[in-house]
Amino acid sequence: YTHAYVLPNSWKSALIPWFAKIPKRIGWRGEARWGLLNDCRKLLTDRFPYMVQRFVGLAEEKSGCSNGIPLENIPCPSMEVNSVSAQQTLQKFLPQATVEPKPLLALCPGAEFGPSKQWPAAYYATIAKQYIRSGWRVCILGSANDVPIATEIAENVNHATEGQQHCLLLAGRTQLQEAIELLSFSTAVVSNDSGLMHIAAALGKPLVAVYGSTDPSFTPPLSKTAKIVESSADCHPCFKRVCPLKHHQCMQSIYPNQVADALQYILAEVNI
């Protein structure tokens, strides 16, 4: 490689390209990385408020990136799936969808960063039950770490619907590629601020993103079909992995009707 763009600000993240003797090593100053980076730039956070601006700005010449790049000038990420592989994944996890087509609501309740970013399971279940009553199918996606909250949601929903499996628990059962392919079949998505949220945005899905401990002005979903529901709690955003005040008010105070209204709004916008 001739160039390495070091996106994290940590000292150790700059070690690998330095050991590899990559000639041009570019990144923000971060943790005093002079020497490790030979194109080391000072980050002016007021000119680069969004994370995506900071990453894209590194692609500019050092002399030309000091004023930041307007967010509207940065293309939204776009993803496509392989149709053959996606159909195989649908048949594997949602065979009923190929027999009885229904609109599909995907819930992404996990957050690898920590529980402070998770909207309550009971609130997710309320949204799921509302859409099941309207004739939708619901699936819950996430990693193995998300199984506890996903299970809580599914049990809440399926108990309320007399044990019928209207809400399919897929968290911890899929590989990342399979989760992406299942998201590609979704009619709409409700998610915390998470990796799957950004994937849903890149797939162009109608999306409601719930923000509590984090800030959508830093890492928003980059999509024209996404709507953000943000906490109004005084302590928001704290950017902590676990609520330091132990009340999780930022997420508790975002009620299901707010998310339901946002979802209805974005679905109407895209004529669904």
Protein Blocks (a to p, Z undefined) as FASTA:
>chain_A
ZZdcdfbfcfklmmmmmmnopabacddfklopghjamcdcdddfklmmbfklmmmmmmpc
fklmmnopafklpccddddddfklmmmmmmmmmmmlmmmgcddddddfbcfkbmklpccf
klmmmmmmmmmmnopacddeddfklmmmmmmmmmmmmmmnnopafbccfehkacfklmmm
mmmmpmbdcddddfklmmmmmnopacddddfkbcfklmccddfkbccdddfbfkbcfkia
bdfklnommmmmmcfklmmmmmmmmmmmnoZZ
